[in-house]
C-alpha cells in the first residue's frame, strides 16, 4: 500500500471516471482509492471536469469502439480497461485501440489503485502475467523469458 501513496497526485485527489455497468467495479474502485480520489460513475464523463483517468469495463461489447467513444468524450484522459479475468486477446485489442493499460478482477485492489494513478501520469501498464504471453504471441517465434520472476 505504500507504493500507492507515493503515486497519488500532489495537487490533491484524482478524478476517476468509471465507465462500467457492473456496480461492484465502481465499489471496488471507490474502496481501493478511498479519499485519494473522486469517483464519477456513468456512461458520460463528469460535466465540466477532465478525468485523471478512465476505468472502462469490457462487458462483451467491441472494446475498440468503446475506447474510441471514451476518447471522443474525454480526449485527454488515459483509459485503463478492466476485464473479469486475465484475457490476452482483450488486453491486445484494448492496447491497439489506444488504451493505456489493462487490469482485471483477479488483481488486488491496491494494484488497480496503483495502475489508475500511474496511467494518469502517462504510464502504459500491463499485468506482468500477461506481458510474457502478449510478447510471446505477437513478437517472438519462441516464448521469451522475463528477467524478473
C-alpha positions as CSV (number, residue, x, y, z in Angstrom):
1,X,0.0,0.0,0.0
2,X,3.0,2.3,0.5
3,X,3.7,2.3,-3.3
4,X,0.2,3.6,-4.0
5,X,0.6,6.6,-1.7
6,X,3.8,7.6,-3.5
7,X,1.9,7.9,-6.8
8,X,-1.1,9.9,-5.8
9,X,-1.1,13.4,-7.4
10,X,0.4,16.0,-5.1
11,X,-2.2,18.6,-6.1
12,X,-5.0,16.7,-4.5
13,X,-7.5,13.9,-5.1
14,X,-7.6,12.4,-8.7
15,X,-10.9,12.2,-10.6
16,X,-11.6,8.7,-12.0
17,X,-14.4,8.2,-14.4
18,X,-15.7,4.6,-14.0
19,X,-17.5,3.7,-17.2
20,X,-18.9,0.3,-16.2
21,X,-22.3,-1.4,-15.9
22,X,-21.0,-3.6,-13.0
23,X,-21.7,-1.8,-9.8
24,X,-19.1,-3.9,-8.0
25,X,-16.3,-2.4,-10.1
26,X,-17.4,1.1,-9.0
27,X,-17.5,-0.1,-5.4
28,X,-14.1,-1.8,-5.7
29,X,-12.6,1.4,-7.2
30,X,-14.1,3.6,-4.5
31,X,-12.9,1.2,-1.8
32,X,-9.4,0.9,-3.3
33,X,-8.9,4.6,-3.9
34,X,-10.6,5.9,-0.7
35,X,-10.2,9.6,-0.1
36,X,-7.4,9.9,-2.6
37,X,-9.9,10.1,-5.5
38,X,-13.2,11.4,-6.6
39,X,-15.1,8.6,-8.4
40,X,-17.6,9.5,-11.2
41,X,-19.6,6.5,-12.3
42,X,-21.7,6.5,-15.5
43,X,-21.7,6.4,-19.3
44,X,-20.8,10.0,-19.7
45,X,-17.8,11.9,-18.2
46,X,-18.3,14.3,-15.3
47,X,-19.7,17.5,-16.6
48,X,-17.2,20.4,-16.8
49,X,-14.2,18.3,-15.5
50,X,-11.5,16.3,-17.1
51,X,-10.9,12.9,-15.5
52,X,-7.4,12.0,-14.5
53,X,-8.1,8.5,-15.8
54,X,-11.0,6.3,-17.0
55,X,-11.6,2.8,-15.9
56,X,-13.6,1.2,-18.8
57,X,-15.2,-2.2,-18.3
58,X,-15.3,-4.7,-21.0
59,X,-18.8,-6.1,-21.0
60,X,-18.8,-8.2,-24.1
61,X,-19.1,-5.3,-26.5
62,X,-16.5,-4.2,-29.1
63,X,-13.8,-2.7,-26.9
64,X,-12.2,-0.7,-29.7
65,X,-15.4,1.2,-30.5
66,X,-16.0,1.8,-26.7
67,X,-12.4,3.2,-26.4
68,X,-13.0,5.5,-29.4
69,X,-16.2,6.7,-27.8
70,X,-14.5,7.5,-24.5
71,X,-11.6,9.2,-26.3
72,X,-14.1,11.4,-28.1
73,X,-15.8,12.3,-24.8
74,X,-12.6,12.8,-22.7
75,X,-9.7,13.1,-25.2
76,X,-7.0,13.9,-22.5
77,X,-8.0,11.1,-20.1
78,X,-5.9,7.9,-20.2
79,X,-8.1,4.7,-20.4
80,X,-7.5,1.6,-18.3
81,X,-9.6,-1.4,-19.5
82,X,-11.0,-3.6,-16.8
83,X,-11.6,-7.3,-17.5
84,X,-13.2,-10.0,-15.5
85,X,-10.0,-12.2,-15.7
86,X,-6.7,-12.2,-17.5
87,X,-7.6,-12.0,-21.1
88,X,-4.7,-11.6,-23.5
89,X,-7.0,-11.1,-26.5
90,X,-8.9,-8.3,-24.8
91,X,-5.7,-6.7,-23.5
92,X,-4.2,-6.8,-27.0
93,X,-7.4,-5.3,-28.6
94,X,-7.5,-2.6,-25.9
95,X,-3.9,-1.6,-26.2
96,X,-4.1,-1.5,-30.0
97,X,-7.2,0.7,-29.8
98,X,-5.4,3.3,-27.6
99,X,-5.9,2.1,-24.0
100,X,-3.1,2.8,-21.6
101,X,-3.4,-0.4,-19.8
102,X,-5.3,-3.5,-18.7
103,X,-6.3,-4.6,-15.3
104,X,-8.6,-7.5,-14.2
105,X,-10.8,-8.6,-11.3
106,X,-8.2,-11.1,-10.1
107,X,-5.8,-8.3,-9.1
108,X,-5.6,-6.9,-5.6
109,X,-7.4,-3.6,-5.1
110,X,-4.1,-1.8,-4.4
111,X,-2.7,-2.9,-7.8
112,X,-5.7,-1.4,-9.5
113,X,-5.2,1.8,-7.5
114,X,-1.6,2.0,-8.5
115,X,-2.5,1.3,-12.1
116,X,-5.1,4.2,-12.1
117,X,-2.6,6.5,-10.6
118,X,0.2,5.6,-12.9
119,X,-1.8,5.9,-16.1
120,X,-2.9,9.3,-15.0
121,X,0.8,10.2,-15.0
122,X,1.3,8.9,-18.6
123,X,2.5,5.3,-18.0
124,X,1.4,2.3,-20.0
125,X,0.6,-0.7,-17.9
126,X,0.2,-4.4,-18.5
127,X,0.0,-7.1,-15.7
128,X,3.2,-9.0,-15.6
129,X,1.4,-12.3,-16.1
130,X,0.0,-11.1,-19.4
131,X,3.2,-9.3,-20.7
132,X,5.1,-12.5,-21.4
133,X,2.1,-14.0,-23.1
134,X,1.4,-10.9,-25.2
135,X,5.0,-10.6,-26.3
136,X,5.3,-14.3,-26.9
137,X,2.3,-14.4,-29.1
138,X,3.0,-11.3,-31.1
139,X,6.7,-10.7,-31.4
140,X,8.7,-13.9,-31.0
141,X,8.7,-17.3,-32.6
142,X,9.8,-18.7,-29.2
143,X,8.4,-17.7,-25.8
144,X,10.7,-15.1,-24.2
145,X,12.0,-15.3,-20.6
146,X,11.3,-12.3,-18.4
147,X,14.2,-11.0,-16.3
148,X,12.2,-10.5,-13.2
149,X,10.3,-13.6,-11.9
